[in-house]
């Protein structure tokens, strides 16, 4: 039997997460059938009130010194922690890139698994509901979690043998909104060195700062959520381009929403390879990049 290595779990706010001190929901993990009614399911975590990072570190002989904070999606009501989290983290580690799985704070959802699954699919079927619940206060706390994640990894870079100037953040769907929000709003400690949004839907205004990090975007043009994802990616791309900041967009013909690391026998299955090639082209990994 292969032994699964223990992963360090780092609380982002050891003294308590500011802005959610009065939240009372209890964190829970459950399986969500994808698509609805299908057997089995994908693991989702919900009702997160205390954000954490889980460290996935490559062996020293393979480490590049580059790190990626991975933000799963789930419509701000859950986190798809496997196919949009741990599976990508393991893929990155195999290539010498450290990964840190971010559990950021979520909107409250039913404690009952069946009630939660029903609510989850209602939201995905009608994403126009989200603006009513994504208050400025909620967007502020998830952006703070993303900023804190980057700052935390950078502060401990020497301990983890990371290069403090090669720390990026990548997010899927709602997690993509967290990643891009940090790319738009940060200080010196929390500025990511690169950002990747995979079928990301954002809610912030696109005021691209002068120090905006290089941006990688990937999506399927047949995404079921439609304009909120496809149109957003085009607008982010154009905003970065107009600001003169490095940006790359991969729009695949088919693949739908929520593909993550799931293989479908389609060209979109290669998006992680395109990400790696982009990281090499940008000078974050590959020949000539000195490990930390």
C-alpha positions in Angstrom: 0.0 0.0 0.0 1.3 3.4 -1.0 1.6 5.7 2.0 0.0 9.1 1.5 2.4 11.7 2.9 1.2 14.0 5.7 0.7 17.5 4.5 1.2 20.6 6.7 -2.0 22.6 7.2 -1.3 26.2 7.9 -4.0 28.4 9.4 -4.1 31.7 7.6 -5.5 33.6 10.5 -4.3 31.9 13.8 -5.9 34.6 15.9 -9.2 34.4 14.1 -10.2 35.5 10.6 -11.2 39.2 10.5 -14.7 39.8 9.1 -16.2 36.4 10.0 -15.9 36.4 13.8 -19.6 35.9 14.2 -20.0 33.1 11.6 -21.5 30.0 13.2 -21.7 27.5 10.3 -19.7 24.2 10.7 -17.3 23.1 8.0 -18.2 19.9 6.4 -17.1 17.7 3.4 -19.4 15.7 1.2 -19.6 14.1 -2.2 -21.5 16.0 -5.0 -22.8 14.0 -7.9 -21.5 15.4 -11.2 -23.7 15.6 -13.3 -26.7 15.6 -10.9 -28.1 12.1 -10.3 -24.9 10.3 -11.4 -23.4 7.6 -9.2 -20.5 8.5 -6.9 -19.4 12.1 -6.8 -16.7 14.7 -6.3 -15.6 15.8 -2.9 -16.6 19.3 -1.9 -15.9 21.2 1.3 -18.4 23.8 2.5 -19.1 26.3 5.3 -15.4 27.2 5.6 -15.0 29.9 8.3 -11.3 29.4 9.2 -9.1 29.5 6.0 -6.1 27.3 5.7 -3.3 26.4 3.3 -2.3 22.8 2.8 1.3 22.4 1.6 2.3 20.1 -1.2 6.1 20.2 -1.5 8.3 18.5 -4.1 11.4 16.5 -3.0 14.5 18.7 -2.7 16.2 17.1 -5.7 13.3 18.0 -8.0 12.3 21.4 -6.5 12.3 24.4 -8.8 11.7 27.0 -6.1 8.5 28.1 -7.7 5.2 27.9 -5.9 1.5 28.1 -6.9 -1.4 28.8 -4.5 -4.4 26.7 -5.8 -7.9 28.0 -5.2 -10.7 25.5 -6.0 -14.1 26.7 -7.2 -17.6 26.0 -6.1 -19.8 29.1 -6.7 -18.6 30.6 -3.4 -20.7 27.9 -1.6 -18.2 25.0 -1.7 -14.7 24.0 -2.7 -14.0 21.2 -5.2 -10.9 20.3 -3.3 -9.9 17.3 -5.5 -10.2 17.8 -9.2 -9.8 21.6 -8.8 -7.3 21.3 -5.9 -5.3 18.3 -4.8 -5.1 16.7 -8.2 -3.5 19.9 -9.7 -1.3 20.3 -6.7 0.1 16.7 -7.2 0.6 17.4 -10.9 2.6 20.5 -10.1 4.7 18.7 -7.4 5.6 16.0 -10.0 7.1 18.9 -12.1 9.0 20.3 -9.1 6.6 23.1 -8.4 5.4 23.6 -4.8 1.6 23.9 -4.4 -0.5 25.3 -1.6 -4.2 24.4 -1.5 -6.2 27.3 -0.3 -9.5 26.8 1.6 -11.0 30.3 1.6 -14.1 31.5 3.4 -17.5 30.6 1.8 -21.1 31.7 2.0 -23.2 29.6 4.4 -24.9 26.5 2.9 -27.2 23.8 4.4 -25.7 21.4 6.8 -27.7 18.5 5.3 -25.9 16.9 2.3 -29.0 16.4 0.2 -30.2 20.0 0.8 -26.7 21.3 0.0 -26.5 19.4 -3.2 -29.9 20.7 -4.3 -28.9 24.2 -3.5 -25.6 23.9 -5.2 -27.1 22.8 -8.5 -29.8 25.5 -8.3 -27.0 28.1 -8.1 -25.1 26.6 -11.1 -28.3 26.4 -13.1 -29.0 30.1 -12.4 -25.8 31.9 -11.8 -27.5 35.2 -12.1 -28.5 34.6 -8.4 -25.0 35.1 -7.2 -24.8 38.9 -7.4 -27.5 39.1 -4.8 -25.5 37.1 -2.2 -21.9 38.1 -3.2 -21.9 41.2 -1.1 -19.0 43.6 -0.9 -18.3 42.3 2.6 -18.0 38.7 1.4 -15.8 39.6 -1.6 -13.6 41.5 0.8 -13.0 38.5 3.1 -12.2 36.1 0.2 -9.9 38.7 -1.3 -8.2 39.1 2.1 -7.8 35.3 2.3 -6.1 35.3 -1.1 -3.8 38.2 -0.2 -3.0 36.5 3.1 -2.2 33.2 1.3 0.4 34.9 -0.9 1.9 36.8 1.9 2.1 33.7 4.1 3.9 31.6 1.5 6.3 34.5 0.8 7.1 35.0 4.5 8.0 31.3 4.8 9.7 31.0 1.4 13.2 30.3 2.9 11.8 27.6 5.2 10.2 25.8 2.2 13.1 26.5 -0.2 11.1 28.7 -2.4 12.1 31.8 -4.4 10.2 34.7 -2.9 9.8 36.3 -6.3 8.3 33.1 -7.9 5.0 32.7 -6.0 1.8 32.7 -8.0 -1.9 32.1 -7.5 -4.2 30.0 -9.7 -8.0 29.6 -9.3 -10.9 27.7 -10.9 -14.3 29.4 -11.4 -15.0 31.2 -8.0 -11.5 30.4 -7.0 -10.4 32.2 -10.2 -12.2 35.3 -9.0 -10.1 35.1 -5.8 -6.9 34.8 -7.7 -7.6 37.6 -10.1 -8.9 39.8 -7.3 -5.4 39.5 -5.7 -3.8 40.3 -9.0 -5.9 43.5 -9.1 -5.4 44.5 -5.4 -2.3 43.8 -3.3 0.6 45.3 -1.5 4.3 44.3 -1.7 3.9 41.3 0.5 0.7 40.0 -1.1 1.5 40.7 -4.8 1.5 37.4 -6.7 4.3 37.0 -9.2 1.9 35.5 -11.7 -1.9 34.8 -11.8 -3.9 32.1 -13.6 -7.6 32.0 -14.0 -9.3 28.8 -15.3 -12.9 29.4 -16.2 -12.8 32.3 -13.8 -15.8 34.5 -13.1 -14.8 37.8 -11.5 -16.9 40.5 -9.7 -14.3 43.2 -9.2 -13.9 46.3 -11.4 -11.1 45.8 -13.9 -8.7 48.5 -12.9 -5.4 46.9 -13.8 -2.6 48.3 -11.6 0.8 49.3 -13.1 2.4 46.3 -11.3 -0.2 43.7 -12.4 1.4 40.3 -12.6 1.5 38.2 -15.8 -1.8 36.5 -16.4 -2.7 33.1 -17.8 -6.4 32.3 -18.7 -8.0 29.1 -19.9 -11.7 28.2 -20.6 -14.1 26.3 -22.8 -16.1 28.5 -25.1 -19.1 26.1 -24.6 -19.0 26.9 -20.8 -22.6 26.4 -19.5 -22.4 29.5 -17.4 -21.8 31.5 -20.5 -21.1 35.2 -20.5 -20.1 35.4 -16.8 -17.1 33.1 -17.7 -16.4 33.5 -21.4 -17.1 37.2 -21.6 -15.2 37.8 -18.4 -12.1 36.0 -19.7 -12.1 38.2 -22.9 -12.5 41.3 -20.8 -9.7 40.4 -18.4 -7.4 39.6 -21.4 -8.2 42.9 -23.1 -7.7 44.9 -19.8 -4.3 43.3 -19.2 -3.4 43.8 -22.9 -4.4 47.5 -22.8 -2.4 48.0 -19.6 0.7 46.6 -21.4 0.9 43.7 -19.0 1.8 40.1 -20.1 -1.3 38.0 -20.7 -2.1 34.7 -22.5 -5.6 33.3 -23.2 -6.5 29.7 -24.2 -10.1 29.3 -25.4 -11.0 25.8 -26.3 -14.0 24.9 -28.4 -15.4 22.3 -26.0 -15.0 21.2 -22.5 -17.8 22.8 -20.5 -17.6 24.3 -17.0 -15.8 22.7 -14.1 -13.4 20.4 -16.0 -10.5 21.0 -13.7 -8.1 18.1 -14.0 -10.7 15.7 -15.4 -9.7 14.2 -18.7 -12.4 14.2 -21.4 -10.4 13.0 -24.4 -10.5 16.6 -25.8 -7.8 19.2 -26.6 -8.8 21.0 -23.4 -7.2 18.1 -21.4 -3.8 19.7 -22.3 -4.4 23.0 -20.6 -2.0 22.2 -17.7 0.7 21.6 -20.2 0.0 25.0 -21.7 0.2 26.5 -18.3 3.6 24.8 -17.7 4.9 26.1 -21.1 3.7 29.6 -20.2 5.5 29.4 -16.9 8.7 28.4 -18.7 8.3 31.2 -21.3 7.7 33.7 -18.4 10.9 32.5 -16.7 9.3 31.0 -13.6 10.4 27.4 -14.3 12.6 25.5 -16.8 16.2 25.7 -18.1 18.1 28.6 -16.7 15.9 29.1 -13.7 17.9 28.7 -10.5 16.3 26.7 -7.7 16.0 28.7 -4.4 
